[in-house]
């Protein structure tokens, strides 16, 4: 295990030292992406990377490791996808000499330097080291220079997710923040909740509110509540009234939404009109709730 630890550290140091110097062009077709399943795709980040490559070219190399069957990509999945999208035949690489287990650890180390890895991605890598490579949590902690409790918490996070949620997360169909919220629910109820999130195009705040609500109810009743999602997301009538300035802003926002609906604004994506209607309905309910609070605080004769 100490040898693995030194290999991982040496691989990271080697990468940082050689980043700008020892880059070699390799055919994209030679590079395998077995470890891509341990990373989460972000369509926005991919688009930004493609634009950057188009404008400025490849600034830093991707990192690969030699294996028995060829070359495996360790770091630079967005760059590789962008090169493919731009129909490039080769990509600048640096090649590390390390083991597969140390290689997985290096994915975390390399991306932590660039702050381009989130907790769920770390969790997927740690789970792979634990379940696929057979390392104990103590060995993983030693390999990464972290404590066992950190490893345990990360692995627990990803193992609370259902397979369907994990796949949607990996493909970038839901955000990491939505994935964390769904992980709070029982695994057996996550798939139906995920379908509600996708069907109603729910954002982070709505998912947080929905999960908070569901956790106060028996799991057997989730299907009923998910079929009445508008009731869950309705504004809380017991919440304090807005300030006049805040209420005015909400009225202006609602006016814009209603104009968009009435004018049938052309949308680039087919699902946008539906999402617009949902936002308009929810905003209207919020305004009505604030008006009801305002009216309830006024004497009848002053109305």
KEKOLVO-361346 format. One line per 5 residues: number of its first residue (from 1); for each residue x, y negated, z negated of C-alpha. Coordinates in steps of 0.05 Angstrom, whole numbers. Each point is the difference from the previous one (the first is absolute). Layout:
NUM = X,Y,Z; ...
//
This chain:
1 = 0,0,0; 58,-47,-14; 26,13,71; -69,-19,28; 1,-63,-42
6 = 68,-21,26; -21,16,71; -61,-45,-5; 41,-57,-31; 55,8,52
11 = -51,1,56; -30,-66,-24; 67,-33,-8; 22,26,69; -63,-28,32
16 = 10,-69,-32; 73,-3,20; -11,24,72; -65,-38,14; 30,-49,49
21 = 61,38,23; -8,74,18; -64,-3,41; -5,48,58; -54,4,54
26 = -38,65,1; -56,24,44; -67,-8,-35; -20,69,23; 56,30,-42
31 = -27,-28,-66; -48,42,-41; -50,-31,-49; -15,55,-50; 3,-51,-57
36 = -51,-46,33; -54,36,-40; 31,-30,-63; -12,-71,23; -63,-41,8
41 = -15,-32,68; -18,-74,-1; -28,-24,67; 15,-73,-17; 72,16,-19
46 = 8,42,64; -26,-57,42; 48,-49,-34; 59,47,11; -18,9,74
51 = -4,-75,9; 67,-9,-35; 34,52,44; -29,-31,62; 25,-70,-19
56 = 67,14,-35; 18,72,16; 22,51,-52; 34,-36,-57; 15,59,-46
61 = 9,74,15; -46,56,-20; 29,51,-48; 4,74,18; 28,64,-29
66 = 28,60,37; -38,65,-11; 6,69,29; -51,-14,55; 21,-70,18
71 = -7,-69,-30; -53,-22,-51; -21,-72,-10; 7,-24,-72; -13,-74,5
76 = -27,-42,57; -67,31,19; -31,-66,19; 60,-17,44; -4,68,35
81 = -75,-7,13; 10,-71,26; 55,24,48; -46,55,26; -56,-51,9
86 = 47,-44,39; 21,60,43; 72,-2,-21; 41,63,11; 52,-10,-55
91 = 8,-30,-69; 59,-21,-43; 14,49,-57; 47,15,-57; 10,72,-20
96 = 6,23,-72; 32,64,-24; -44,24,-57; -49,55,-20; -75,0,14
101 = -17,-10,-74; 48,-57,-8; -26,-26,67; -71,-5,-28; 26,-37,-61
106 = 37,-47,46; -67,-20,32; -20,-30,-67; 69,-31,-12; 8,-30,68
111 = -69,-31,2; 3,-24,-71; 59,-44,21; -44,-31,54; -63,1,-45
116 = -37,37,56; -27,59,-38; -62,2,-45; -16,44,-60; -43,48,39
121 = 55,13,51; 49,12,-57; -51,48,-30; -5,40,65; 75,7,4
126 = 7,21,-72; -57,51,8; 36,29,60; 65,7,-39; -39,33,-56
131 = -48,45,38; 37,14,65; 73,-2,-21; -12,30,-69; 36,-53,-41
136 = -23,-10,-72; -23,-69,-21; 64,-7,-42; 43,17,61; -38,-51,43
141 = 10,-53,-54; 74,15,-1; 5,-3,76; -33,-68,1; 30,-28,-63
146 = -69,-9,-32; -34,30,-62; -45,61,2; -62,-39,-21; 6,-44,62
151 = 4,62,44; -59,32,-36; -44,-62,7; 15,-6,74; -14,73,16
156 = -64,-3,-41; -23,-60,41; 3,36,67; -26,66,-26; -63,-34,-24
161 = -17,-16,73; -42,47,43; 30,25,64; -46,-43,43; 16,-63,-38
166 = 75,15,5; -5,9,76; -39,-65,10; 51,-34,-44; 60,28,38
171 = -29,-21,67; -13,-70,-24; -76,6,5; -7,-24,-72; 48,-44,-39
176 = 44,22,-58; -42,-42,-48; -64,36,22; 36,67,-8; 19,-17,-72
181 = -72,-17,-17; -26,65,31; 52,39,-40; -37,-21,-63; -61,41,20
186 = -6,76,-6; 31,34,61; -66,33,17; -34,-67,7; 54,-38,39
191 = -20,23,70; -72,-25,-4; 25,-65,-31; 51,-7,55; -55,7,52
196 = -38,-56,-33; 62,-44,1; 10,12,74; -74,-5,19; -9,-67,-35
201 = 70,-27,15; 12,-14,-73; 60,-41,-21; 43,7,-62; -45,-41,-47
206 = -63,36,21; 34,68,-9; 24,-21,-69; -70,-20,-20; -30,63,28
211 = 50,45,-36; -11,-36,-66; -74,11,7; 5,74,20; 46,15,-59
216 = -55,-21,-48; -48,50,32; -1,77,1; 37,29,60; -63,38,21
221 = -35,-67,13; 54,-29,45; -36,19,65; -63,-37,-22; 38,-63,-18
226 = 42,2,63; -63,1,41; -20,-65,-34; 67,-35,6; -32,-69,8
231 = -27,6,-71; 70,16,-27; 30,-59,36; -55,-49,-17; 24,-59,-42
236 = -6,7,-75; -58,-45,-21; 29,-5,-70; 64,-32,25; 9,-75,-15
241 = -23,-50,51; 51,-28,48; 26,-71,-4; -35,-48,48; 62,-2,44
246 = 5,76,3; -74,6,16; 6,-51,56; 57,40,31; -41,63,-3
251 = -58,-34,34; 45,-25,56; 30,70,9; -70,29,2; -22,-52,52
256 = 58,21,45; -17,74,-8; -73,-13,17; 18,-41,61; 45,56,24
261 = -56,51,-8; -53,-45,33; 46,-17,59; 22,72,11; 73,-17,-2
266 = 41,45,47; 46,46,-39; 61,36,25; -16,64,-39; -66,36,5
271 = -8,8,-76; 10,-74,-16; -72,-22,10; -23,51,-51; 53,-22,-49
276 = -21,-73,11; -72,18,-16; 21,35,-64; 41,-60,-23; -58,-47,17
281 = -49,41,-41; 47,5,-60; 16,-75,3; -74,-17,4; -13,42,-62
286 = 56,-36,-37; -30,-68,18; -70,23,-21; 27,25,-67; 33,-67,-14
291 = -64,-37,19; -40,45,-47; 48,-17,-56; -6,-74,16; -76,3,0
296 = -3,39,-65; 41,-53,-35; -46,-57,21; -66,-19,-34; -60,18,43
301 = -24,-72,2; 67,-24,29; -6,47,61
//
